[in-house]
Amino acid sequence: MNKTKLTDFDITQYLDNKETIAEYLSQVLEDKDMDELLEALGNIAKAKGMSQISSETGLGRESLYKTFQKGTKPRFDTIMKVIESLE
């Protein structure tokens, strides 16, 4: 019997244009779950490049990674800087 090897799904591979990102965020926002929103923003930032987001926002890469961890309570201005850098 052949065994099939599964790979982990990485959504960042599919977040490659503004329309896909917008649809992804729309779906996440419908759930009104802050942890899910932070995870989605983190995924989008990774897809765009965390170094680029860091450069555009003036926020350190390490602090950005921490910002998007489950259970964190980031400042509103931090989230807005990241969102603005996605445009």
Z-matrix of the N, CA and C atoms (Angstrom, degrees):
N
C 1 1.448
C 2 1.533 1 108.92
N 3 1.307 2 116.29 1 128.40
C 4 1.458 3 121.05 2 179.65
C 5 1.518 4 110.39 3 -80.20
N 6 1.302 5 114.78 4 138.41
C 7 1.459 6 119.81 5 175.99
C 8 1.518 7 108.98 6 -100.13
N 9 1.315 8 114.29 7 132.98
C 10 1.453 9 119.99 8 178.10
C 11 1.513 10 108.72 9 -93.76
N 12 1.316 11 115.52 10 131.06
C 13 1.450 12 119.97 11 178.06
C 14 1.525 13 108.31 12 -94.80
N 15 1.319 14 116.02 13 124.97
C 16 1.456 15 121.39 14 178.41
C 17 1.523 16 109.48 15 -98.01
N 18 1.293 17 115.57 16 145.34
C 19 1.451 18 119.99 17 175.56
C 20 1.521 19 108.94 18 -107.53
N 21 1.315 20 116.25 19 155.38
C 22 1.461 21 120.84 20 178.08
C 23 1.523 22 109.69 21 -67.81
N 24 1.315 23 115.31 22 141.08
C 25 1.457 24 121.36 23 176.92
C 26 1.525 25 108.52 24 -77.49
N 27 1.312 26 117.65 25 129.82
C 28 1.456 27 122.99 26 178.89
C 29 1.521 28 108.38 27 -123.25
N 30 1.317 29 115.38 28 102.05
C 31 1.471 30 120.25 29 -175.57
C 32 1.526 31 112.33 30 -63.94
N 33 1.320 32 117.08 31 -24.27
C 34 1.469 33 119.18 32 -178.01
C 35 1.529 34 112.09 33 -60.78
N 36 1.316 35 117.09 34 -24.02
C 37 1.464 36 120.83 35 178.52
C 38 1.532 37 112.12 36 -68.27
N 39 1.323 38 116.68 37 -20.26
C 40 1.456 39 121.43 38 -175.81
C 41 1.528 40 113.29 39 -104.09
N 42 1.315 41 116.41 40 -6.70
C 43 1.469 42 120.66 41 -179.28
C 44 1.529 43 109.34 42 -91.52
N 45 1.318 44 115.19 43 68.27
C 46 1.457 45 119.96 44 -171.04
C 47 1.531 46 114.51 45 -113.95
N 48 1.347 47 116.84 46 6.64
C 49 1.462 48 118.79 47 175.06
C 50 1.527 49 109.41 48 -153.75
N 51 1.322 50 115.32 49 162.44
C 52 1.474 51 120.72 50 -174.30
C 53 1.524 52 112.72 51 -62.85
N 54 1.317 53 117.21 52 -35.37
C 55 1.464 54 120.07 53 -178.55
C 56 1.529 55 111.00 54 -66.56
N 57 1.312 56 116.44 55 -43.71
C 58 1.460 57 120.65 56 179.40
C 59 1.530 58 110.46 57 -64.98
N 60 1.313 59 116.05 58 -42.98
C 61 1.465 60 120.86 59 178.98
C 62 1.524 61 110.46 60 -62.93
N 63 1.325 62 117.13 61 -43.65
C 64 1.466 63 121.31 62 179.45
C 65 1.527 64 111.17 63 -61.98
N 66 1.316 65 117.25 64 -43.21
C 67 1.466 66 120.87 65 179.11
C 68 1.534 67 110.55 66 -65.25
N 69 1.316 68 116.29 67 -42.45
C 70 1.470 69 121.75 68 177.94
C 71 1.526 70 110.00 69 -58.68
N 72 1.321 71 117.23 70 -49.18
C 73 1.467 72 120.26 71 179.56
C 74 1.530 73 111.68 72 -64.10
N 75 1.319 74 117.51 73 -38.78
C 76 1.470 75 120.85 74 178.62
C 77 1.528 76 110.77 75 -59.90
N 78 1.321 77 115.81 76 -44.26
C 79 1.471 78 120.12 77 179.65
C 80 1.529 79 111.09 78 -64.43
N 81 1.309 80 116.83 79 -41.45
C 82 1.464 81 121.16 80 -179.58
C 83 1.529 82 110.55 81 -66.98
N 84 1.311 83 116.93 82 -41.93
C 85 1.463 84 120.78 83 -178.45
C 86 1.525 85 112.07 84 -65.33
N 87 1.317 86 118.01 85 -28.60
C 88 1.465 87 121.06 86 177.96
C 89 1.522 88 111.78 87 -60.47
N 90 1.327 89 116.73 88 -32.16
C 91 1.468 90 120.84 89 -178.10
C 92 1.522 91 113.27 90 -78.04
N 93 1.334 92 117.23 91 -17.41
C 94 1.467 93 122.51 92 178.73
C 95 1.530 94 112.18 93 54.77
N 96 1.318 95 115.65 94 41.26
C 97 1.467 96 121.95 95 -179.48
C 98 1.532 97 108.19 96 -114.19
N 99 1.336 98 116.30 97 114.96
C 100 1.463 99 120.98 98 -175.50
C 101 1.525 100 112.02 99 -62.54
N 102 1.318 101 118.16 100 -41.55
C 103 1.468 102 120.26 101 179.08
C 104 1.529 103 110.96 102 -61.99
N 105 1.318 104 116.16 103 -39.98
C 106 1.465 105 120.37 104 179.14
C 107 1.532 106 110.28 105 -67.10
N 108 1.330 107 116.98 106 -39.07
C 109 1.458 108 120.64 107 178.08
C 110 1.528 109 110.51 108 -64.19
N 111 1.321 110 117.45 109 -45.08
C 112 1.462 111 120.49 110 178.67
C 113 1.527 112 111.37 111 -61.99
N 114 1.322 113 116.23 112 -40.41
C 115 1.464 114 119.93 113 177.63
C 116 1.528 115 110.34 114 -63.62
N 117 1.327 116 116.64 115 -42.18
C 118 1.464 117 120.69 116 179.80
C 119 1.530 118 110.87 117 -63.65
N 120 1.325 119 117.11 118 -45.15
C 121 1.457 120 119.99 119 178.16
C 122 1.528 121 111.06 120 -62.58
N 123 1.316 122 116.13 121 -37.61
C 124 1.462 123 120.33 122 175.99
C 125 1.525 124 111.50 123 -63.88
N 126 1.318 125 116.40 124 -42.22
C 127 1.474 126 120.50 125 177.65
C 128 1.526 127 111.13 126 -62.71
N 129 1.314 128 116.29 127 -41.96
C 130 1.462 129 120.22 128 179.69
C 131 1.526 130 110.09 129 -66.39
N 132 1.326 131 116.45 130 -42.19
C 133 1.463 132 120.33 131 178.53
C 134 1.531 133 111.10 132 -62.46
N 135 1.324 134 116.81 133 -40.45
C 136 1.472 135 120.19 134 177.45
C 137 1.525 136 110.46 135 -64.56
N 138 1.332 137 116.44 136 -40.66
C 139 1.459 138 120.26 137 -179.75
C 140 1.525 139 110.70 138 -64.07
N 141 1.314 140 116.63 139 -38.62
C 142 1.464 141 120.57 140 179.91
C 143 1.527 142 110.83 141 -76.77
N 144 1.302 143 115.75 142 -29.75
C 145 1.462 144 121.30 143 -178.10
C 146 1.521 145 109.67 144 116.98
N 147 1.307 146 115.99 145 111.26
C 148 1.462 147 120.34 146 -175.89
C 149 1.529 148 111.16 147 -61.63
N 150 1.317 149 117.37 148 -33.82
C 151 1.467 150 120.08 149 178.15
C 152 1.524 151 110.79 150 -64.98
N 153 1.319 152 116.41 151 -40.76
C 154 1.461 153 120.47 152 178.82
C 155 1.523 154 110.89 153 -65.56
N 156 1.333 155 116.83 154 -44.06
C 157 1.467 156 121.28 155 178.18
C 158 1.527 157 109.05 156 -61.11
N 159 1.313 158 116.55 157 -43.53
C 160 1.456 159 121.87 158 178.91
C 161 1.524 160 110.92 159 -58.51
N 162 1.305 161 116.05 160 -46.12
C 163 1.467 162 121.43 161 -179.71
C 164 1.529 163 111.34 162 -64.18
N 165 1.316 164 116.80 163 -42.91
C 166 1.464 165 121.20 164 -176.72
C 167 1.522 166 113.03 165 -72.56
N 168 1.334 167 117.12 166 -29.62
C 169 1.463 168 120.58 167 -176.75
C 170 1.519 169 113.38 168 -97.70
N 171 1.324 170 116.98 169 -19.57
C 172 1.456 171 120.44 170 -174.98
C 173 1.520 172 112.65 171 79.86
N 174 1.322 173 116.26 172 10.22
C 175 1.468 174 121.69 173 179.15
C 176 1.524 175 108.97 174 -98.55
N 177 1.318 176 117.00 175 142.39
C 178 1.458 177 120.75 176 179.40
C 179 1.516 178 112.13 177 -67.53
N 180 1.325 179 116.29 178 148.04
C 181 1.471 180 120.88 179 179.87
C 182 1.521 181 111.10 180 -58.07
N 183 1.328 182 116.83 181 -45.22
C 184 1.462 183 120.05 182 -178.11
C 185 1.523 184 111.17 183 -62.00
N 186 1.333 185 116.61 184 -41.15
C 187 1.465 186 118.46 185 179.42
C 188 1.523 187 110.96 186 -68.87
N 189 1.342 188 117.32 187 -31.80
C 190 1.462 189 119.41 188 175.78
C 191 1.524 190 111.26 189 -64.45
N 192 1.323 191 116.36 190 -45.05
C 193 1.467 192 119.28 191 177.84
C 194 1.526 193 110.54 192 -58.77
N 195 1.322 194 116.97 193 -41.80
C 196 1.470 195 120.86 194 179.37
C 197 1.522 196 111.00 195 -67.06
N 198 1.325 197 116.85 196 -36.00
C 199 1.466 198 121.42 197 -179.47
C 200 1.521 199 111.80 198 -57.70
N 201 1.330 200 116.68 199 -36.30
C 202 1.461 201 120.50 200 -173.43
C 203 1.517 202 114.05 201 -95.26
N 204 1.318 203 117.57 202 11.85
C 205 1.462 204 120.08 203 177.59
C 206 1.528 205 109.79 204 -80.01
N 207 1.307 206 115.29 205 147.88
C 208 1.459 207 121.86 206 -179.70
C 209 1.526 208 110.27 207 -58.60
N 210 1.319 209 115.36 208 134.81
C 211 1.455 210 120.90 209 175.89
C 212 1.517 211 114.82 210 89.25
N 213 1.346 212 117.50 211 -3.46
C 214 1.453 213 118.80 212 179.37
C 215 1.526 214 110.35 213 -77.38
N 216 1.287 215 115.49 214 161.09
C 217 1.467 216 122.10 215 178.42
C 218 1.531 217 108.08 216 -126.43
N 219 1.340 218 116.35 217 74.59
C 220 1.464 219 118.86 218 -177.37
C 221 1.525 220 111.76 219 -68.68
N 222 1.308 221 114.70 220 157.22
C 223 1.460 222 120.47 221 176.82
C 224 1.522 223 109.16 222 -70.59
N 225 1.310 224 115.77 223 148.81
C 226 1.464 225 121.33 224 -179.66
C 227 1.525 226 111.32 225 -59.80
N 228 1.332 227 116.77 226 -40.99
C 229 1.459 228 118.62 227 -178.31
C 230 1.530 229 111.66 228 -66.03
N 231 1.317 230 118.09 229 -29.20
C 232 1.464 231 121.25 230 175.87
C 233 1.526 232 110.02 231 -65.97
N 234 1.316 233 116.07 232 -46.61
C 235 1.466 234 120.69 233 179.32
C 236 1.529 235 110.28 234 -62.51
N 237 1.317 236 117.23 235 -41.67
C 238 1.465 237 120.40 236 -179.64
C 239 1.528 238 111.40 237 -65.39
N 240 1.327 239 118.03 238 -38.44
C 241 1.465 240 120.50 239 177.09
C 242 1.520 241 110.60 240 -60.73
N 243 1.316 242 115.70 241 -41.95
C 244 1.471 243 119.82 242 -179.43
C 245 1.526 244 109.56 243 -67.32
N 246 1.306 245 117.53 244 -46.58
C 247 1.469 246 120.78 245 -179.85
C 248 1.531 247 110.40 246 -59.96
N 249 1.316 248 117.08 247 -43.86
C 250 1.465 249 120.69 248 -179.87
C 251 1.530 250 111.23 249 -63.79
N 252 1.313 251 117.14 250 -32.10
C 253 1.476 252 119.82 251 -179.86
C 254 1.522 253 111.79 252 -73.65
N 255 1.311 254 117.95 253 -14.17
C 256 1.459 255 121.67 254 -178.56
C 257 1.521 256 112.34 255 -82.84
N 258 1.314 257 117.26 256 -12.85
C 259 1.468 258 120.45 257 -177.64
C 260 1.497 259 112.70 258 -71.55
